[in-house]
Amino acid sequence: MLEVGIKGHGETVVDHSNTAKFVGSGELDVFATPAMVALMEQTCQQSVSGGLEPGQGTVGTHLDISHEAATPLGMKVTVESELVEIDRRRLVFDVKAYDECGLIGQGRHERFIIQGDKFLEKANARAKK
C-alpha cells in the first residue's frame, strides 16, 4: 500500500558512461544532467514498486529539476526521494541528489500508476496509425 512519506535511496559512481561528454549533453567528463535525472526517476520508481498491485508499474510524467553543481569522475552520487503527494494514480516526489561534497541537484518528480499490459497496448497502437 502506498502512503505519503515513503522514502527511496539510489546511488552511482561517476564514470565515463554517465558523463555529459558520453551522453551528449555537454563536452566535459562530469556527471551528466540526464544521468542525474535517470537516477532520480529510478529511485522514485523503486521506492514505490513494492506497494503496487500485480501488473502495475509507474511511468514518469513530469520533472522540475535543477542541476546545481558539477561532479567529477570517480565521485559517488546519492539520490534521496520522498513521496509527498498521492492523487489517485498520480504520485509526487521530492528528490535531492548529493555527491561527496554536498547537494548537486533537487526538484520534484511526478509519476503515474499504470497497468503494464494496457499501457503497452496503447503505446503499440500508436505505431499502427
Kinemage of the C-alpha trace (Angstrom):
@kinemage 1
@onewidth
@group {chain A} dominant
@subgroup {mainchain}
@vectorlist {calphas} color= white
{ca met a 1} P 0.000 0.000 0.000
{ca leu a 2} L 1.316 3.415 -0.942
{ca glu a 3} L 1.496 6.137 1.680
{ca val a 4} L 2.862 9.653 1.748
{ca gly a 5} L 6.291 9.606 3.359
{ca ile a 6} L 7.778 6.614 1.500
{ca lys a 7} L 11.488 7.269 1.026
{ca gly a 8} L 13.876 5.987 -1.610
{ca his a 9} L 17.650 5.817 -1.943
{ca gly a 10} L 19.806 5.327 -5.026
{ca glu a 11} L 23.460 5.744 -5.821
{ca thr a 12} L 26.050 5.503 -8.553
{ca val a 13} L 29.666 6.410 -9.152
{ca val a 14} L 30.563 8.852 -11.901
{ca asp a 15} L 32.362 7.010 -14.688
{ca his a 16} L 32.754 7.632 -18.408
{ca ser a 17} L 29.342 6.088 -19.222
{ca asn a 18} L 27.359 8.703 -17.267
{ca thr a 19} L 29.309 11.846 -18.141
{ca ala a 20} L 27.953 14.787 -20.095
{ca lys a 21} L 30.566 14.137 -22.782
{ca phe a 22} L 29.483 10.496 -23.230
{ca val a 23} L 25.704 11.036 -23.241
{ca gly a 24} L 25.970 14.094 -25.493
{ca ser a 25} L 24.570 16.692 -23.113
{ca gly a 26} L 27.866 18.559 -22.852
{ca glu a 27} L 31.567 18.384 -23.633
{ca leu a 28} L 33.093 17.597 -20.238
{ca asp a 29} L 33.751 14.482 -18.182
{ca val a 30} L 31.392 15.412 -15.327
{ca phe a 31} L 28.156 13.773 -14.155
{ca ala a 32} L 25.539 14.398 -16.822
{ca thr a 33} L 22.219 16.040 -16.045
{ca pro a 34} L 20.371 13.250 -17.934
{ca ala a 35} L 22.177 10.686 -15.759
{ca met a 36} L 21.152 12.542 -12.601
{ca val a 37} L 17.548 12.686 -13.786
{ca ala a 38} L 17.574 8.976 -14.648
{ca leu a 39} L 18.895 8.126 -11.169
{ca met a 40} L 16.190 10.311 -9.628
{ca glu a 41} L 13.461 8.590 -11.657
{ca gln a 42} L 14.843 5.137 -10.879
{ca thr a 43} L 14.995 5.917 -7.163
{ca cys a 44} L 11.389 7.131 -7.110
{ca gln a 45} L 10.150 4.175 -9.168
{ca gln a 46} L 11.876 1.621 -6.971
{ca ser a 47} L 10.681 3.260 -3.754
{ca val a 48} L 7.022 2.576 -4.571
{ca ser a 49} L 7.222 -0.614 -6.639
{ca gly a 50} L 6.584 -2.866 -3.624
{ca gly a 51} L 3.304 -1.090 -2.859
{ca leu a 52} L 1.708 -1.658 -6.259
{ca glu a 53} L -0.766 -4.316 -7.357
{ca pro a 54} L 0.448 -7.162 -9.612
{ca gly a 55} L 0.762 -5.926 -13.200
{ca gln a 56} L 1.036 -2.297 -12.174
{ca gly a 57} L 4.027 -0.046 -12.650
{ca thr a 58} L 4.768 3.649 -12.760
{ca val a 59} L 5.871 5.955 -15.548
{ca gly a 60} L 7.445 9.365 -15.244
{ca thr a 61} L 5.182 12.190 -16.391
{ca his a 62} L 6.775 15.416 -15.157
{ca leu a 63} L 10.127 16.728 -13.955
{ca asp a 64} L 11.085 20.063 -12.410
{ca ile a 65} L 14.747 19.565 -11.578
{ca ser a 66} L 17.761 21.824 -11.106
{ca his a 67} L 21.355 20.628 -11.507
{ca glu a 68} L 23.377 22.917 -9.263
{ca ala a 69} L 26.944 21.572 -9.076
{ca ala a 70} L 29.325 19.542 -11.229
{ca thr a 71} L 30.536 16.147 -10.022
{ca pro a 72} L 33.851 14.788 -11.361
{ca leu a 73} L 34.828 11.275 -12.392
{ca gly a 74} L 35.183 8.796 -9.536
{ca met a 75} L 32.879 10.547 -7.093
{ca lys a 76} L 29.800 8.829 -5.646
{ca val a 77} L 26.357 10.339 -6.284
{ca thr a 78} L 23.438 9.596 -3.965
{ca val a 79} L 19.750 10.350 -4.559
{ca glu a 80} L 17.111 10.584 -1.836
{ca ser a 81} L 13.418 10.670 -2.688
{ca glu a 82} L 10.253 11.135 -0.659
{ca leu a 83} L 6.691 10.534 -1.792
{ca val a 84} L 4.929 13.764 -0.794
{ca glu a 85} L 1.546 13.501 -2.522
{ca ile a 86} L -0.819 10.835 -3.798
{ca asp a 87} L -3.698 11.971 -6.010
{ca arg a 88} L -5.479 8.821 -7.198
{ca arg a 89} L -2.885 7.400 -9.637
{ca arg a 90} L -0.579 10.471 -9.667
{ca leu a 91} L 2.432 10.283 -7.344
{ca val a 92} L 4.539 13.332 -6.493
{ca phe a 93} L 8.091 13.054 -5.138
{ca asp a 94} L 10.615 15.491 -3.746
{ca val a 95} L 14.102 14.461 -4.872
{ca lys a 96} L 17.609 15.544 -3.943
{ca ala a 97} L 20.961 14.456 -5.336
{ca tyr a 98} L 24.259 14.708 -3.483
{ca asp a 99} L 27.873 13.980 -4.240
{ca glu a 100} L 30.550 13.542 -1.600
{ca cys a 101} L 30.811 17.340 -1.219
{ca gly a 102} L 27.113 18.199 -0.872
{ca leu a 103} L 23.917 18.959 -2.765
{ca ile a 104} L 24.198 18.813 -6.576
{ca gly a 105} L 20.545 18.771 -7.664
{ca gln a 106} L 16.977 18.868 -6.450
{ca gly a 107} L 13.395 19.183 -7.510
{ca arg a 108} L 10.080 17.483 -7.931
{ca his a 109} L 9.140 14.433 -9.970
{ca glu a 110} L 5.698 13.083 -10.837
{ca arg a 111} L 4.892 9.518 -11.784
{ca phe a 112} L 1.627 7.897 -12.817
{ca ile a 113} L 0.486 4.395 -11.841
{ca ile a 114} L -0.304 2.310 -14.933
{ca gln a 115} L -1.395 -1.221 -15.818
{ca gly a 116} L 1.623 -2.535 -17.747
{ca asp a 117} L -0.220 -4.574 -20.380
{ca lys a 118} L -2.781 -1.851 -21.149
{ca phe a 119} L -0.077 0.795 -21.291
{ca leu a 120} L 1.993 -1.222 -23.801
{ca glu a 121} L -1.090 -1.999 -25.875
{ca lys a 122} L -1.910 1.687 -26.127
{ca ala a 123} L 1.706 2.613 -26.909
{ca asn a 124} L 1.991 -0.041 -29.612
{ca ala a 125} L -1.299 1.112 -31.169
{ca arg a 126} L 0.369 4.463 -31.888
{ca ala a 127} L 2.718 2.734 -34.334
{ca lys a 128} L -0.234 1.386 -36.310
{ca lys a 129} L -1.740 4.807 -37.029
